[in-house]
Amino acid sequence: MNTLFSISFDELCQIEGIESHLIIEIVEYGIVIPANKEDDRICYERWLFDTDDIYWIKKALRLYQDLEIDWIATAMVIELMQQRDVLRKENETYQRQLKRFIKN
């Protein structure tokens, strides 16, 4: 996925009002992966997130806090939701292709 915008760790904390330790935990459990995390020399304060990650971070926080489930369960639920979104998009694509095929 190509993203046009990114947000820094500090901006994410400030703009969204999320405590830094929560973002670190979300990354540690693989719920989101900073765009520049491959470089092990980059410390967490210099992480960059795709703007799409904000949605998943907020969703993870709501699950963790509202349902009072641990981070492992939160990560599993988010992964299933992400897979569902991918399958939904694929299904829409196949439906469009099928409609074009039937019309011809």
C-alpha positions as semicolon CSV with decimal commas, in nm:
position;residue;x (nm);y (nm);z (nm)
1;M;0,000;0,000;0,000
2;N;0,134;0,340;-0,094
3;T;0,059;0,613;0,154
4;L;0,085;0,980;0,079
5;F;0,113;1,100;0,436
6;S;0,290;0,990;0,750
7;I;0,282;1,104;1,109
8;S;0,566;1,097;1,359
9;F;0,554;0,923;1,694
10;D;0,545;1,257;1,879
11;E;0,274;1,399;1,651
12;L;0,065;1,087;1,702
13;C;0,095;1,120;2,079
14;Q;0,014;1,491;2,077
15;I;-0,258;1,512;1,813
16;E;-0,445;1,197;1,913
17;G;-0,376;1,230;2,286
18;I;-0,231;0,881;2,313
19;E;0,026;0,801;2,578
20;S;0,361;0,698;2,431
21;H;0,381;0,369;2,622
22;L;0,052;0,258;2,465
23;I;0,183;0,318;2,114
24;I;0,501;0,127;2,198
25;E;0,292;-0,168;2,321
26;I;0,075;-0,158;2,008
27;V;0,390;-0,176;1,795
28;E;0,546;-0,449;2,011
29;Y;0,239;-0,667;1,957
30;G;0,250;-0,610;1,582
31;I;-0,084;-0,433;1,560
32;V;0,079;-0,160;1,351
33;I;0,433;-0,138;1,221
34;P;0,602;0,200;1,178
35;A;0,700;0,270;0,819
36;N;1,067;0,301;0,914
37;K;1,089;0,024;1,177
38;E;1,305;-0,198;0,954
39;D;1,599;0,022;1,045
40;D;1,695;-0,105;1,391
41;R;1,901;0,209;1,450
42;I;1,587;0,421;1,467
43;C;1,454;0,464;1,819
44;Y;1,084;0,479;1,886
45;E;1,079;0,858;1,912
46;R;1,167;0,874;1,541
47;W;0,909;0,619;1,421
48;L;0,685;0,725;1,133
49;F;0,335;0,589;1,090
50;D;0,117;0,579;0,783
51;T;-0,196;0,780;0,841
52;D;-0,399;0,459;0,789
53;D;-0,231;0,322;1,102
54;I;-0,410;0,582;1,314
55;Y;-0,739;0,403;1,250
56;W;-0,598;0,070;1,371
57;I;-0,424;0,227;1,671
58;K;-0,748;0,388;1,785
59;K;-0,941;0,067;1,720
60;A;-0,687;-0,132;1,924
61;L;-0,705;0,114;2,212
62;R;-1,084;0,096;2,217
63;L;-1,077;-0,285;2,222
64;Y;-0,811;-0,293;2,492
65;Q;-0,981;-0,036;2,714
66;D;-1,352;-0,094;2,652
67;L;-1,349;-0,473;2,645
68;E;-1,065;-0,499;2,896
69;I;-0,883;-0,765;2,694
70;D;-0,506;-0,806;2,692
71;W;-0,277;-0,696;2,410
72;I;-0,242;-1,046;2,266
73;A;-0,618;-1,078;2,225
74;T;-0,637;-0,723;2,093
75;A;-0,372;-0,801;1,831
76;M;-0,560;-1,114;1,725
77;V;-0,889;-0,927;1,689
78;I;-0,724;-0,647;1,490
79;E;-0,555;-0,900;1,261
80;L;-0,889;-1,069;1,195
81;M;-1,051;-0,733;1,126
82;Q;-0,773;-0,643;0,883
83;Q;-0,810;-0,978;0,707
84;R;-1,185;-0,923;0,686
85;D;-1,127;-0,584;0,523
86;V;-0,892;-0,736;0,266
87;L;-1,140;-1,014;0,187
88;R;-1,425;-0,764;0,161
89;K;-1,226;-0,555;-0,091
90;E;-1,132;-0,864;-0,291
91;N;-1,494;-0,974;-0,296
92;E;-1,605;-0,633;-0,424
93;T;-1,342;-0,655;-0,699
94;Y;-1,458;-1,002;-0,800
95;Q;-1,821;-0,891;-0,797
96;R;-1,742;-0,605;-1,035
97;Q;-1,545;-0,837;-1,263
98;L;-1,828;-1,088;-1,263
99;K;-2,084;-0,821;-1,352
100;R;-1,867;-0,710;-1,646
101;F;-1,824;-1,069;-1,758
102;I;-2,199;-1,141;-1,741
103;K;-2,285;-0,824;-1,935
104;N;-2,058;-0,929;-2,226
